[in-house]
Amino acid sequence: MFEAFDYRRRDRPLGPDDLSLLHAVLTEYCKARQCNRKSEEALAAARELIRLYQAGVVDREVLVSRLYARFPI
């Protein structure tokens, strides 16, 4: 219907609500892993979060679960 709202589009710009969610998940992840948010580890996690989100994974709990599955503590 409206292509702009299709989360599966990799070229769709992330809006403020999207970024807020991803930031919260990344902050939680970095706190649990005790890693600096500017570290390579955090950067890899951020890339994975954006990849997942743009692939259609938009639920916070699912994002957290998939992130920890990809980068276990």
CHARMM-style PDB file with segment names, atoms N, HN, CA, C and O in Angstrom:
ATOM      1  N   MET     1       0.827  -1.173   0.000  1.00  0.00      PROA
ATOM      2  CA  MET     1       0.000   0.000   0.000  1.00  0.00      PROA
ATOM      3  C   MET     1       0.879   1.247   0.000  1.00  0.00      PROA
ATOM      4  O   MET     1       1.095   1.855  -1.049  1.00  0.00      PROA
ATOM      5  N   PHE     2       1.385   1.631   1.169  1.00  0.00      PROA
ATOM      6  HN  PHE     2       1.210   1.138   2.021  1.00  0.00      PROA
ATOM      7  CA  PHE     2       2.300   2.762   1.242  1.00  0.00      PROA
ATOM      8  C   PHE     2       3.709   2.232   1.373  1.00  0.00      PROA
ATOM      9  O   PHE     2       4.075   1.702   2.422  1.00  0.00      PROA
ATOM     10  N   GLU     3       4.492   2.361   0.346  1.00  0.00      PROA
ATOM     11  HN  GLU     3       4.194   2.792  -0.506  1.00  0.00      PROA
ATOM     12  CA  GLU     3       5.847   1.831   0.337  1.00  0.00      PROA
ATOM     13  C   GLU     3       6.718   2.448   1.424  1.00  0.00      PROA
ATOM     14  O   GLU     3       7.616   1.784   1.942  1.00  0.00      PROA
ATOM     15  N   ALA     4       6.470   3.694   1.774  1.00  0.00      PROA
ATOM     16  HN  ALA     4       5.740   4.233   1.353  1.00  0.00      PROA
ATOM     17  CA  ALA     4       7.291   4.380   2.772  1.00  0.00      PROA
ATOM     18  C   ALA     4       7.204   3.708   4.138  1.00  0.00      PROA
ATOM     19  O   ALA     4       8.101   3.885   4.962  1.00  0.00      PROA
ATOM     20  N   PHE     5       6.153   2.947   4.394  1.00  0.00      PROA
ATOM     21  HN  PHE     5       5.425   2.803   3.724  1.00  0.00      PROA
ATOM     22  CA  PHE     5       5.985   2.302   5.689  1.00  0.00      PROA
ATOM     23  C   PHE     5       6.354   0.829   5.659  1.00  0.00      PROA
ATOM     24  O   PHE     5       6.066   0.105   6.612  1.00  0.00      PROA
ATOM     25  N   ASP     6       6.966   0.386   4.618  1.00  0.00      PROA
ATOM     26  HN  ASP     6       7.200   0.974   3.844  1.00  0.00      PROA
ATOM     27  CA  ASP     6       7.384  -1.003   4.509  1.00  0.00      PROA
ATOM     28  C   ASP     6       8.740  -1.158   5.168  1.00  0.00      PROA
ATOM     29  O   ASP     6       9.756  -0.739   4.614  1.00  0.00      PROA
ATOM     30  N   TYR     7       8.761  -1.769   6.367  1.00  0.00      PROA
ATOM     31  HN  TYR     7       7.936  -2.110   6.817  1.00  0.00      PROA
ATOM     32  CA  TYR     7      10.004  -1.915   7.122  1.00  0.00      PROA
ATOM     33  C   TYR     7      10.996  -2.851   6.453  1.00  0.00      PROA
ATOM     34  O   TYR     7      12.165  -2.875   6.837  1.00  0.00      PROA
ATOM     35  N   ARG     8      10.569  -3.609   5.482  1.00  0.00      PROA
ATOM     36  HN  ARG     8       9.619  -3.590   5.170  1.00  0.00      PROA
ATOM     37  CA  ARG     8      11.487  -4.509   4.803  1.00  0.00      PROA
ATOM     38  C   ARG     8      12.356  -3.797   3.777  1.00  0.00      PROA
ATOM     39  O   ARG     8      13.295  -4.387   3.243  1.00  0.00      PROA
ATOM     40  N   ARG     9      12.061  -2.574   3.506  1.00  0.00      PROA
ATOM     41  HN  ARG     9      11.299  -2.095   3.941  1.00  0.00      PROA
ATOM     42  CA  ARG     9      12.872  -1.814   2.549  1.00  0.00      PROA
ATOM     43  C   ARG     9      14.150  -1.356   3.214  1.00  0.00      PROA
ATOM     44  O   ARG     9      14.114  -0.646   4.219  1.00  0.00      PROA
ATOM     45  N   ARG    10      15.267  -1.753   2.665  1.00  0.00      PROA
ATOM     46  HN  ARG    10      15.296  -2.329   1.848  1.00  0.00      PROA
ATOM     47  CA  ARG    10      16.555  -1.415   3.260  1.00  0.00      PROA
ATOM     48  C   ARG    10      16.876   0.072   3.113  1.00  0.00      PROA
ATOM     49  O   ARG    10      17.660   0.615   3.891  1.00  0.00      PROA
ATOM     50  N   ASP    11      16.278   0.730   2.126  1.00  0.00      PROA
ATOM     51  HN  ASP    11      15.641   0.289   1.493  1.00  0.00      PROA
ATOM     52  CA  ASP    11      16.612   2.134   1.895  1.00  0.00      PROA
ATOM     53  C   ASP    11      15.642   3.081   2.586  1.00  0.00      PROA
ATOM     54  O   ASP    11      15.732   4.295   2.403  1.00  0.00      PROA
ATOM     55  N   ARG    12      14.714   2.546   3.380  1.00  0.00      PROA
ATOM     56  HN  ARG    12      14.641   1.560   3.529  1.00  0.00      PROA
ATOM     57  CA  ARG    12      13.750   3.378   4.102  1.00  0.00      PROA
ATOM     58  C   ARG    12      14.465   4.128   5.221  1.00  0.00      PROA
ATOM     59  O   ARG    12      15.147   3.503   6.034  1.00  0.00      PROA
ATOM     60  N   PRO    13      14.330   5.435   5.282  1.00  0.00      PROA
ATOM     61  CA  PRO    13      14.983   6.191   6.350  1.00  0.00      PROA
ATOM     62  C   PRO    13      14.359   5.851   7.706  1.00  0.00      PROA
ATOM     63  O   PRO    13      13.151   5.642   7.813  1.00  0.00      PROA
ATOM     64  N   LEU    14      15.190   5.802   8.719  1.00  0.00      PROA
ATOM     65  HN  LEU    14      16.172   5.972   8.632  1.00  0.00      PROA
ATOM     66  CA  LEU    14      14.703   5.552  10.072  1.00  0.00      PROA
ATOM     67  C   LEU    14      14.233   6.862  10.675  1.00  0.00      PROA
ATOM     68  O   LEU    14      14.916   7.882  10.577  1.00  0.00      PROA
ATOM     69  N   GLY    15      13.072   6.829  11.293  1.00  0.00      PROA
ATOM     70  HN  GLY    15      12.517   6.000  11.372  1.00  0.00      PROA
ATOM     71  CA  GLY    15      12.508   8.019  11.920  1.00  0.00      PROA
ATOM     72  C   GLY    15      12.894   8.108  13.390  1.00  0.00      PROA
ATOM     73  O   GLY    15      13.577   7.223  13.906  1.00  0.00      PROA
ATOM     74  N   PRO    16      12.466   9.161  14.065  1.00  0.00      PROA
ATOM     75  CA  PRO    16      12.796   9.364  15.475  1.00  0.00      PROA
ATOM     76  C   PRO    16      12.350   8.213  16.380  1.00  0.00      PROA
ATOM     77  O   PRO    16      13.088   7.820  17.284  1.00  0.00      PROA
ATOM     78  N   ASP    17      11.165   7.676  16.149  1.00  0.00      PROA
ATOM     79  HN  ASP    17      10.566   7.995  15.415  1.00  0.00      PROA
ATOM     80  CA  ASP    17      10.692   6.558  16.971  1.00  0.00      PROA
ATOM     81  C   ASP    17      11.523   5.303  16.728  1.00  0.00      PROA
ATOM     82  O   ASP    17      11.816   4.556  17.661  1.00  0.00      PROA
ATOM     83  N   ASP    18      11.900   5.076  15.478  1.00  0.00      PROA
ATOM     84  HN  ASP    18      11.662   5.684  14.720  1.00  0.00      PROA
ATOM     85  CA  ASP    18      12.748   3.938  15.138  1.00  0.00      PROA
ATOM     86  C   ASP    18      14.087   4.056  15.868  1.00  0.00      PROA
ATOM     87  O   ASP    18      14.545   3.112  16.511  1.00  0.00      PROA
ATOM     88  N   LEU    19      14.697   5.226  15.755  1.00  0.00      PROA
ATOM     89  HN  LEU    19      14.325   5.993  15.232  1.00  0.00      PROA
ATOM     90  CA  LEU    19      16.005   5.446  16.371  1.00  0.00      PROA
ATOM     91  C   LEU    19      15.942   5.353  17.885  1.00  0.00      PROA
ATOM     92  O   LEU    19      16.872   4.853  18.518  1.00  0.00      PROA
ATOM     93  N   SER    20      14.859   5.828  18.467  1.00  0.00      PROA
ATOM     94  HN  SER    20      14.103   6.234  17.953  1.00  0.00      PROA
ATOM     95  CA  SER    20      14.687   5.748  19.916  1.00  0.00      PROA
ATOM     96  C   SER    20      14.652   4.295  20.385  1.00  0.00      PROA
ATOM     97  O   SER    20      15.287   3.939  21.378  1.00  0.00      PROA
ATOM     98  N   LEU    21      13.915   3.471  19.671  1.00  0.00      PROA
ATOM     99  HN  LEU    21      13.399   3.760  18.865  1.00  0.00      PROA
ATOM    100  CA  LEU    21      13.840   2.050  20.008  1.00  0.00      PROA
ATOM    101  C   LEU    21      15.201   1.381  19.870  1.00  0.00      PROA
ATOM    102  O   LEU    21      15.642   0.669  20.772  1.00  0.00      PROA
ATOM    103  N   LEU    22      15.864   1.607  18.743  1.00  0.00      PROA
ATOM    104  HN  LEU    22      15.506   2.185  18.009  1.00  0.00      PROA
ATOM    105  CA  LEU    22      17.164   0.986  18.506  1.00  0.00      PROA
ATOM    106  C   LEU    22      18.203   1.465  19.522  1.00  0.00      PROA
ATOM    107  O   LEU    22      19.036   0.682  19.979  1.00  0.00      PROA
ATOM    108  N   HSD    23      18.151   2.732  19.869  1.00  0.00      PROA
ATOM    109  HN  HSD    23      17.474   3.368  19.498  1.00  0.00      PROA
ATOM    110  CA  HSD    23      19.069   3.287  20.868  1.00  0.00      PROA
ATOM    111  C   HSD    23      18.849   2.617  22.222  1.00  0.00      PROA
ATOM    112  O   HSD    23      19.812   2.268  22.905  1.00  0.00      PROA
ATOM    113  N   ALA    24      17.583   2.438  22.612  1.00  0.00      PROA
ATOM    114  HN  ALA    24      16.801   2.722  22.057  1.00  0.00      PROA
ATOM    115  CA  ALA    24      17.272   1.808  23.900  1.00  0.00      PROA
ATOM    116  C   ALA    24      17.774   0.368  23.942  1.00  0.00      PROA
ATOM    117  O   ALA    24      18.340  -0.063  24.947  1.00  0.00      PROA
ATOM    118  N   VAL    25      17.574  -0.366  22.872  1.00  0.00      PROA
ATOM    119  HN  VAL    25      17.115  -0.016  22.055  1.00  0.00      PROA
ATOM    120  CA  VAL    25      18.037  -1.757  22.819  1.00  0.00      PROA
ATOM    121  C   VAL    25      19.563  -1.805  22.864  1.00  0.00      PROA
ATOM    122  O   VAL    25      20.132  -2.629  23.580  1.00  0.00      PROA
ATOM    123  N   LEU    26      20.224  -0.941  22.115  1.00  0.00      PROA
ATOM    124  HN  LEU    26      19.761  -0.272  21.534  1.00  0.00      PROA
ATOM    125  CA  LEU    26      21.686  -0.921  22.107  1.00  0.00      PROA
ATOM    126  C   LEU    26      22.237  -0.524  23.481  1.00  0.00      PROA
ATOM    127  O   LEU    26      23.221  -1.104  23.940  1.00  0.00      PROA
ATOM    128  N   THR    27      21.623   0.442  24.127  1.00  0.00      PROA
ATOM    129  HN  THR    27      20.824   0.913  23.754  1.00  0.00      PROA
ATOM    130  CA  THR    27      22.060   0.868  25.456  1.00  0.00      PROA
ATOM    131  C   THR    27      21.940  -0.282  26.450  1.00  0.00      PROA
ATOM    132  O   THR    27      22.843  -0.516  27.253  1.00  0.00      PROA
ATOM    133  N   GLU    28      20.820  -0.996  26.392  1.00  0.00      PROA
ATOM    134  HN  GLU    28      20.086  -0.806  25.740  1.00  0.00      PROA
ATOM    135  CA  GLU    28      20.606  -2.155  27.266  1.00  0.00      PROA
ATOM    136  C   GLU    28      21.671  -3.220  27.009  1.00  0.00      PROA
ATOM    137  O   GLU    28      22.232  -3.789  27.946  1.00  0.00      PROA
ATOM    138  N   TYR    29      21.938  -3.480  25.741  1.00  0.00      PROA
ATOM    139  HN  TYR    29      21.481  -3.019  24.981  1.00  0.00      PROA
ATOM    140  CA  TYR    29      22.934  -4.477  25.351  1.00  0.00      PROA
ATOM    141  C   TYR    29      24.321  -4.093  25.874  1.00  0.00      PROA
ATOM    142  O   TYR    29      25.024  -4.924  26.450  1.00  0.00      PROA
ATOM    143  N   CYS    30      24.708  -2.841  25.671  1.00  0.00      PROA
ATOM    144  HN  CYS    30      24.137  -2.167  25.203  1.00  0.00      PROA
ATOM    145  CA  CYS    30      26.034  -2.393  26.100  1.00  0.00      PROA
ATOM    146  C   CYS    30      26.172  -2.423  27.624  1.00  0.00      PROA
ATOM    147  O   CYS    30      27.241  -2.733  28.151  1.00  0.00      PROA
ATOM    148  N   LYS    31      25.110  -2.106  28.309  1.00  0.00      PROA
ATOM    149  HN  LYS    31      24.242  -1.854  27.881  1.00  0.00      PROA
ATOM    150  CA  LYS    31      25.137  -2.149  29.769  1.00  0.00      PROA
ATOM    151  C   LYS    31      25.328  -3.592  30.246  1.00  0.00      PROA
ATOM    152  O   LYS    31      26.132  -3.853  31.140  1.00  0.00      PROA
ATOM    153  N   ALA    32      24.593  -4.515  29.652  1.00  0.00      PROA
ATOM    154  HN  ALA    32      23.940  -4.303  28.925  1.00  0.00      PROA
ATOM    155  CA  ALA    32      24.696  -5.924  30.030  1.00  0.00      PROA
ATOM    156  C   ALA    32      26.079  -6.491  29.711  1.00  0.00      PROA
ATOM    157  O   ALA    32      26.618  -7.298  30.468  1.00  0.00      PROA
ATOM    158  N   ARG    33      26.644  -6.063  28.587  1.00  0.00      PROA
ATOM    159  HN  ARG    33      26.206  -5.407  27.972  1.00  0.00      PROA
ATOM    160  CA  ARG    33      27.971  -6.555  28.159  1.00  0.00      PROA
ATOM    161  C   ARG    33      29.113  -5.739  28.745  1.00  0.00      PROA
ATOM    162  O   ARG    33      30.282  -6.097  28.603  1.00  0.00      PROA
ATOM    163  N   GLN    34      28.765  -4.641  29.404  1.00  0.00      PROA
ATOM    164  HN  GLN    34      27.816  -4.350  29.519  1.00  0.00      PROA
ATOM    165  CA  GLN    34      29.755  -3.728  29.979  1.00  0.00      PROA
ATOM    166  C   GLN    34      30.751  -3.268  28.906  1.00  0.00      PROA
ATOM    167  O   GLN    34      31.966  -3.270  29.108  1.00  0.00      PROA
ATOM    168  N   CYS    35      30.194  -2.880  27.779  1.00  0.00      PROA
ATOM    169  HN  CYS    35      29.208  -2.878  27.615  1.00  0.00      PROA
ATOM    170  CA  CYS    35      31.039  -2.393  26.690  1.00  0.00      PROA
ATOM    171  C   CYS    35      30.752  -0.912  26.443  1.00  0.00      PROA
ATOM    172  O   CYS    35      29.641  -0.429  26.661  1.00  0.00      PROA
ATOM    173  N   ASN    36      31.755  -0.231  25.995  1.00  0.00      PROA
ATOM    174  HN  ASN    36      32.657  -0.623  25.817  1.00  0.00      PROA
ATOM    175  CA  ASN    36      31.634   1.176  25.642  1.00  0.00      PROA
ATOM    176  C   ASN    36      30.801   1.278  24.370  1.00  0.00      PROA
ATOM    177  O   ASN    36      31.012   0.514  23.428  1.00  0.00      PROA
ATOM    178  N   ARG    37      29.863   2.208  24.336  1.00  0.00      PROA
ATOM    179  HN  ARG    37      29.692   2.829  25.102  1.00  0.00      PROA
ATOM    180  CA  ARG    37      29.011   2.341  23.154  1.00  0.00      PROA
ATOM    181  C   ARG    37      29.788   2.770  21.914  1.00  0.00      PROA
ATOM    182  O   ARG    37      29.248   2.709  20.809  1.00  0.00      PROA
ATOM    183  N   LYS    38      31.014   3.194  22.061  1.00  0.00      PROA
ATOM    184  HN  LYS    38      31.452   3.244  22.958  1.00  0.00      PROA
ATOM    185  CA  LYS    38      31.826   3.571  20.901  1.00  0.00      PROA
ATOM    186  C   LYS    38      32.799   2.465  20.497  1.00  0.00      PROA
ATOM    187  O   LYS    38      33.635   2.665  19.616  1.00  0.00      PROA
ATOM    188  N   SER    39      32.695   1.307  21.135  1.00  0.00      PROA
ATOM    189  HN  SER    39      32.016   1.145  21.851  1.00  0.00      PROA
ATOM    190  CA  SER    39      33.601   0.193  20.846  1.00  0.00      PROA
ATOM    191  C   SER    39      33.196  -0.518  19.554  1.00  0.00      PROA
ATOM    192  O   SER    39      32.096  -0.325  19.035  1.00  0.00      PROA
ATOM    193  N   GLU    40      34.100  -1.332  19.059  1.00  0.00      PROA
ATOM    194  HN  GLU    40      34.993  -1.489  19.480  1.00  0.00      PROA
ATOM    195  CA  GLU    40      33.817  -2.138  17.863  1.00  0.00      PROA
ATOM    196  C   GLU    40      32.672  -3.106  18.134  1.00  0.00      PROA
ATOM    197  O   GLU    40      31.850  -3.369  17.256  1.00  0.00      PROA
ATOM    198  N   GLU    41      32.624  -3.631  19.346  1.00  0.00      PROA
ATOM    199  HN  GLU    41      33.292  -3.417  20.059  1.00  0.00      PROA
ATOM    200  CA  GLU    41      31.561  -4.556  19.739  1.00  0.00      PROA
ATOM    201  C   GLU    41      30.189  -3.872  19.659  1.00  0.00      PROA
ATOM    202  O   GLU    41      29.232  -4.446  19.139  1.00  0.00      PROA
ATOM    203  N   ALA    42      30.108  -2.664  20.169  1.00  0.00      PROA
ATOM    204  HN  ALA    42      30.886  -2.199  20.592  1.00  0.00      PROA
ATOM    205  CA  ALA    42      28.849  -1.912  20.129  1.00  0.00      PROA
ATOM    206  C   ALA    42      28.492  -1.537  18.694  1.00  0.00      PROA
ATOM    207  O   ALA    42      27.321  -1.571  18.317  1.00  0.00      PROA
ATOM    208  N   LEU    43      29.482  -1.183  17.902  1.00  0.00      PROA
ATOM    209  HN  LEU    43      30.434  -1.156  18.209  1.00  0.00      PROA
ATOM    210  CA  LEU    43      29.235  -0.834  16.505  1.00  0.00      PROA
ATOM    211  C   LEU    43      28.681  -2.036  15.735  1.00  0.00      PROA
ATOM    212  O   LEU    43      27.759  -1.893  14.932  1.00  0.00      PROA
ATOM    213  N   ALA    44      29.247  -3.218  15.982  1.00  0.00      PROA
ATOM    214  HN  ALA    44      29.996  -3.335  16.634  1.00  0.00      PROA
ATOM    215  CA  ALA    44      28.743  -4.437  15.326  1.00  0.00      PROA
ATOM    216  C   ALA    44      27.302  -4.723  15.760  1.00  0.00      PROA
ATOM    217  O   ALA    44      26.471  -5.115  14.941  1.00  0.00      PROA
ATOM    218  N   ALA    45      27.015  -4.528  17.036  1.00  0.00      PROA
ATOM    219  HN  ALA    45      27.690  -4.210  17.701  1.00  0.00      PROA
ATOM    220  CA  ALA    45      25.654  -4.743  17.539  1.00  0.00      PROA
ATOM    221  C   ALA    45      24.689  -3.735  16.916  1.00  0.00      PROA
ATOM    222  O   ALA    45      23.568  -4.093  16.554  1.00  0.00      PROA
ATOM    223  N   ALA    46      25.111  -2.487  16.790  1.00  0.00      PROA
ATOM    224  HN  ALA    46      26.022  -2.196  17.084  1.00  0.00      PROA
ATOM    225  CA  ALA    46      24.270  -1.453  16.186  1.00  0.00      PROA
ATOM    226  C   ALA    46      23.964  -1.786  14.726  1.00  0.00      PROA
ATOM    227  O   ALA    46      22.831  -1.632  14.270  1.00  0.00      PROA
ATOM    228  N   ARG    47      24.969  -2.236  14.009  1.00  0.00      PROA
ATOM    229  HN  ARG    47      25.890  -2.361  14.379  1.00  0.00      PROA
ATOM    230  CA  ARG    47      24.750  -2.628  12.606  1.00  0.00      PROA
ATOM    231  C   ARG    47      23.742  -3.768  12.512  1.00  0.00      PROA
ATOM    232  O   ARG    47      22.859  -3.767  11.654  1.00  0.00      PROA
ATOM    233  N   GLU    48      23.891  -4.744  13.415  1.00  0.00      PROA
ATOM    234  HN  GLU    48      24.608  -4.745  14.112  1.00  0.00      PROA
ATOM    235  CA  GLU    48      22.975  -5.881  13.409  1.00  0.00      PROA
ATOM    236  C   GLU    48      21.550  -5.441  13.745  1.00  0.00      PROA
ATOM    237  O   GLU    48      20.594  -5.914  13.132  1.00  0.00      PROA
ATOM    238  N   LEU    49      21.408  -4.551  14.704  1.00  0.00      PROA
ATOM    239  HN  LEU    49      22.185  -4.166  15.202  1.00  0.00      PROA
ATOM    240  CA  LEU    49      20.082  -4.036  15.053  1.00  0.00      PROA
ATOM    241  C   LEU    49      19.420  -3.346  13.868  1.00  0.00      PROA
ATOM    242  O   LEU    49      18.244  -3.576  13.587  1.00  0.00      PROA
ATOM    243  N   ILE    50      20.167  -2.513  13.182  1.00  0.00      PROA
ATOM    244  HN  ILE    50      21.123  -2.327  13.410  1.00  0.00      PROA
ATOM    245  CA  ILE    50      19.613  -1.813  12.020  1.00  0.00      PROA
ATOM    246  C   ILE    50      19.259  -2.806  10.920  1.00  0.00      PROA
ATOM    247  O   ILE    50      18.222  -2.675  10.270  1.00  0.00      PROA
ATOM    248  N   ARG    51      20.114  -3.790  10.714  1.00  0.00      PROA
ATOM    249  HN  ARG    51      20.957  -3.897  11.242  1.00  0.00      PROA
ATOM    250  CA  ARG    51      19.838  -4.815   9.700  1.00  0.00      PROA
ATOM    251  C   ARG    51      18.545  -5.553  10.035  1.00  0.00      PROA
ATOM    252  O   ARG    51      17.687  -5.739   9.172  1.00  0.00      PROA
ATOM    253  N   LEU    52      18.412  -5.969  11.290  1.00  0.00      PROA
ATOM    254  HN  LEU    52      19.109  -5.818  11.991  1.00  0.00      PROA
ATOM    255  CA  LEU    52      17.206  -6.676  11.718  1.00  0.00      PROA
ATOM    256  C   LEU    52      15.967  -5.797  11.559  1.00  0.00      PROA
ATOM    257  O   LEU    52      14.938  -6.244  11.054  1.00  0.00      PROA
ATOM    258  N   TYR    53      16.077  -4.549  11.994  1.00  0.00      PROA
ATOM    259  HN  TYR    53      16.914  -4.186  12.404  1.00  0.00      PROA
ATOM    260  CA  TYR    53      14.944  -3.633  11.950  1.00  0.00      PROA
ATOM    261  C   TYR    53      14.487  -3.392  10.514  1.00  0.00      PROA
ATOM    262  O   TYR    53      13.291  -3.411  10.220  1.00  0.00      PROA
ATOM    263  N   GLN    54      15.429  -3.171   9.648  1.00  0.00      PROA
ATOM    264  HN  GLN    54      16.400  -3.156   9.887  1.00  0.00      PROA
ATOM    265  CA  GLN    54      15.072  -2.915   8.250  1.00  0.00      PROA
ATOM    266  C   GLN    54      14.606  -4.187   7.534  1.00  0.00      PROA
ATOM    267  O   GLN    54      14.002  -4.117   6.464  1.00  0.00      PROA
ATOM    268  N   ALA    55      14.891  -5.341   8.129  1.00  0.00      PROA
ATOM    269  HN  ALA    55      15.382  -5.397   8.998  1.00  0.00      PROA
ATOM    270  CA  ALA    55      14.400  -6.600   7.571  1.00  0.00      PROA
ATOM    271  C   ALA    55      12.995  -6.921   8.079  1.00  0.00      PROA
ATOM    272  O   ALA    55      12.405  -7.926   7.682  1.00  0.00      PROA
ATOM    273  N   GLY    56      12.459  -6.067   8.959  1.00  0.00      PROA
ATOM    274  HN  GLY    56      12.938  -5.251   9.282  1.00  0.00      PROA
ATOM    275  CA  GLY    56      11.096  -6.261   9.413  1.00  0.00      PROA
ATOM    276  C   GLY    56      10.937  -6.648  10.869  1.00  0.00      PROA
ATOM    277  O   GLY    56       9.811  -6.784  11.347  1.00  0.00      PROA
ATOM    278  N   VAL    57      12.041  -6.830  11.588  1.00  0.00      PROA
ATOM    279  HN  VAL    57      12.956  -6.719  11.199  1.00  0.00      PROA
ATOM    280  CA  VAL    57      11.967  -7.162  13.005  1.00  0.00      PROA
ATOM    281  C   VAL    57      11.840  -5.846  13.766  1.00  0.00      PROA
ATOM    282  O   VAL    57      12.831  -5.143  13.966  1.00  0.00      PROA
ATOM    283  N   VAL    58      10.619  -5.513  14.190  1.00  0.00      PROA
ATOM    284  HN  VAL    58       9.815  -6.084  14.027  1.00  0.00      PROA
ATOM    285  CA  VAL    58      10.378  -4.216  14.811  1.00  0.00      PROA
ATOM    286  C   VAL    58       9.918  -4.321  16.268  1.00  0.00      PROA
ATOM    287  O   VAL    58       9.735  -3.302  16.933  1.00  0.00      PROA
ATOM    288  N   ASP    59       9.733  -5.535  16.763  1.00  0.00      PROA
ATOM    289  HN  ASP    59       9.882  -6.363  16.223  1.00  0.00      PROA
ATOM    290  CA  ASP    59       9.332  -5.740  18.151  1.00  0.00      PROA
ATOM    291  C   ASP    59      10.567  -5.707  19.049  1.00  0.00      PROA
ATOM    292  O   ASP    59      11.554  -6.393  18.782  1.00  0.00      PROA
ATOM    293  N   ARG    60      10.508  -4.907  20.112  1.00  0.00      PROA
ATOM    294  HN  ARG    60       9.707  -4.350  20.329  1.00  0.00      PROA
ATOM    295  CA  ARG    60      11.664  -4.729  21.003  1.00  0.00      PROA
ATOM    296  C   ARG    60      12.178  -6.059  21.556  1.00  0.00      PROA
ATOM    297  O   ARG    60      13.378  -6.330  21.522  1.00  0.00      PROA
ATOM    298  N   GLU    61      11.277  -6.874  22.059  1.00  0.00      PROA
ATOM    299  HN  GLU    61      10.302  -6.654  22.087  1.00  0.00      PROA
ATOM    300  CA  GLU    61      11.695  -8.144  22.671  1.00  0.00      PROA
ATOM    301  C   GLU    61      12.355  -9.076  21.643  1.00  0.00      PROA
ATOM    302  O   GLU    61      13.321  -9.773  21.954  1.00  0.00      PROA
ATOM    303  N   VAL    62      11.833  -9.076  20.453  1.00  0.00      PROA
ATOM    304  HN  VAL    62      11.048  -8.511  20.200  1.00  0.00      PROA
ATOM    305  CA  VAL    62      12.416  -9.915  19.396  1.00  0.00      PROA
ATOM    306  C   VAL    62      13.783  -9.367  19.000  1.00  0.00      PROA
ATOM    307  O   VAL    62      14.718 -10.137  18.777  1.00  0.00      PROA
ATOM    308  N   LEU    63      13.906  -8.053  18.912  1.00  0.00      PROA
ATOM    309  HN  LEU    63      13.147  -7.428  19.093  1.00  0.00      PROA
ATOM    310  CA  LEU    63      15.215  -7.448  18.608  1.00  0.00      PROA
ATOM    311  C   LEU    63      16.242  -7.839  19.664  1.00  0.00      PROA
ATOM    312  O   LEU    63      17.357  -8.244  19.335  1.00  0.00      PROA
ATOM    313  N   VAL    64      15.863  -7.718  20.934  1.00  0.00      PROA
ATOM    314  HN  VAL    64      14.958  -7.389  21.201  1.00  0.00      PROA
ATOM    315  CA  VAL    64      16.773  -8.074  22.030  1.00  0.00      PROA
ATOM    316  C   VAL    64      17.166  -9.542  21.930  1.00  0.00      PROA
ATOM    317  O   VAL    64      18.344  -9.888  22.018  1.00  0.00      PROA
ATOM    318  N   SER    65      16.181 -10.387  21.747  1.00  0.00      PROA
ATOM    319  HN  SER    65      15.224 -10.106  21.675  1.00  0.00      PROA
ATOM    320  CA  SER    65      16.427 -11.826  21.653  1.00  0.00      PROA
ATOM    321  C   SER    65      17.370 -12.169  20.503  1.00  0.00      PROA
ATOM    322  O   SER    65      18.312 -12.944  20.671  1.00  0.00      PROA
ATOM    323  N   ARG    66      17.112 -11.594  19.352  1.00  0.00      PROA
ATOM    324  HN  ARG    66      16.347 -10.964  19.215  1.00  0.00      PROA
ATOM    325  CA  ARG    66      17.965 -11.883  18.182  1.00  0.00      PROA
ATOM    326  C   ARG    66      19.369 -11.312  18.341  1.00  0.00      PROA
ATOM    327  O   ARG    66      20.347 -11.916  17.901  1.00  0.00      PROA
ATOM    328  N   LEU    67      19.460 -10.155  18.968  1.00  0.00      PROA
ATOM    329  HN  LEU    67      18.666  -9.664  19.326  1.00  0.00      PROA
ATOM    330  CA  LEU    67      20.777  -9.548  19.184  1.00  0.00      PROA
ATOM    331  C   LEU    67      21.619 -10.422  20.118  1.00  0.00      PROA
ATOM    332  O   LEU    67      22.799 -10.655  19.858  1.00  0.00      PROA
ATOM    333  N   TYR    68      21.009 -10.902  21.203  1.00  0.00      PROA
ATOM    334  HN  TYR    68      20.050 -10.712  21.414  1.00  0.00      PROA
ATOM    335  CA  TYR    68      21.739 -11.765  22.132  1.00  0.00      PROA
ATOM    336  C   TYR    68      22.045 -13.131  21.522  1.00  0.00      PROA
ATOM    337  O   TYR    68      23.041 -13.758  21.880  1.00  0.00      PROA
ATOM    338  N   ALA    69      21.209 -13.590  20.618  1.00  0.00      PROA
ATOM    339  HN  ALA    69      20.399 -13.080  20.327  1.00  0.00      PROA
ATOM    340  CA  ALA    69      21.496 -14.851  19.920  1.00  0.00      PROA
ATOM    341  C   ALA    69      22.707 -14.682  18.999  1.00  0.00      PROA
ATOM    342  O   ALA    69      23.536 -15.583  18.869  1.00  0.00      PROA
ATOM    343  N   ARG    70      22.792 -13.527  18.373  1.00  0.00      PROA
ATOM    344  HN  ARG    70      22.119 -12.795  18.478  1.00  0.00      PROA
ATOM    345  CA  ARG    70      23.912 -13.254  17.440  1.00  0.00      PROA
ATOM    346  C   ARG    70      25.204 -12.958  18.187  1.00  0.00      PROA
ATOM    347  O   ARG    70      26.285 -13.365  17.759  1.00  0.00      PROA
ATOM    348  N   PHE    71      25.089 -12.247  19.305  1.00  0.00      PROA
ATOM    349  HN  PHE    71      24.211 -11.916  19.652  1.00  0.00      PROA
ATOM    350  CA  PHE    71      26.247 -11.866  20.113  1.00  0.00      PROA
ATOM    351  C   PHE    71      26.003 -12.290  21.566  1.00  0.00      PROA
ATOM    352  O   PHE    71      25.684 -11.448  22.406  1.00  0.00      PROA
ATOM    353  N   PRO    72      26.147 -13.572  21.867  1.00  0.00      PROA
ATOM    354  CA  PRO    72      25.839 -14.051  23.223  1.00  0.00      PROA
ATOM    355  C   PRO    72      26.771 -13.440  24.269  1.00  0.00      PROA
ATOM    356  O   PRO    72      27.923 -13.102  23.995  1.00  0.00      PROA
ATOM    357  N   ILE    73      26.228 -13.314  25.464  1.00  0.00      PROA
ATOM    358  HN  ILE    73      25.292 -13.588  25.686  1.00  0.00      PROA
ATOM    359  CA  ILE    73      27.024 -12.769  26.579  1.00  0.00      PROA
ATOM    360  C   ILE    73      27.872 -13.875  27.163  1.00  0.00      PROA
ATOM    361  OT1 ILE    73      28.621 -13.643  28.112  1.00  0.00      PROA
TER     362      ILE     73
END
